[in-house]
Amino acid sequence: MLQNVGSIDRIARVLIGLALIAAALFGWVGGWGWIGLLPLVTGLMGSCPAYLPFGFSTCAAKGRAGER
């Protein structure tokens, strides 16, 4: 699968996902906290299906051949 999630985006997704899941487990929020599974999984996979239709990517740009 094409990776389209950069390193900062991945870290943020994993942290937000874990925080939402923890909040749901501890009862600080309702069942909607389990939505944290989505950013967690996309952060761990490095790919976000919602970015694909728009051609969006937060990955670092790769240098072209001959560029220094």
N, C-alpha and C positions, 0 to 999 in steps of 0.2 A: 504494500500500500504506500502511496506517495506521502512523504512527510511534508507537512505544511505548517507545523507548529514549532516556532523557535524556542531557544533555551529559556529565555525569561518568561515567555508565554507558558511553557510547559511547567516551570516551577510554580508560577502563579495558579495555574489550573489544579495542580496536585495539592497545593496548600489550601486553596479555597474548597476543593472537593473534600479533603480530609476534615476541614473545619465544619462544613455543613453536615457531614456524616456524624461527626462527634457530637454536634449540637442535637441531632436527631436521637442519637443513642442515649444522651444524658437527659433528654426530655426538655431541653431549653427551647426547642422549636417543635412544631408539629411534624407530621409525616412528610411534609414538603421538603424537609431537610435531606431526604434521601435523593433528591435531585442532584446532590453532590457527587453521585456516582458518575454522572455525565462528564463533568470537567475532570474528575479523577481518571477515568478511562481514556479520554482523549489526550490528557497530559501524559499518561504512561505510554500510550501508543505513538504519540507524536504526530497524530493526524486528526484533523477535525473535518467531518463530512459536511458541515455547514459552510466551510470555506471553499469547498470544491466548485459549486456552481458559479461563484464570483471570481474564481481564479486568485483568491487571496492567500497570502502566505506570510508568516512572521519569521520564517527562516532567514538566516543571513544570506545575502547575495553572494553567489559564487563568482570568483574572478574569471574573466574570459581568458582564453589562451593568448599569450603574448603580453598580458598586462602585468605590471610589476608593482 
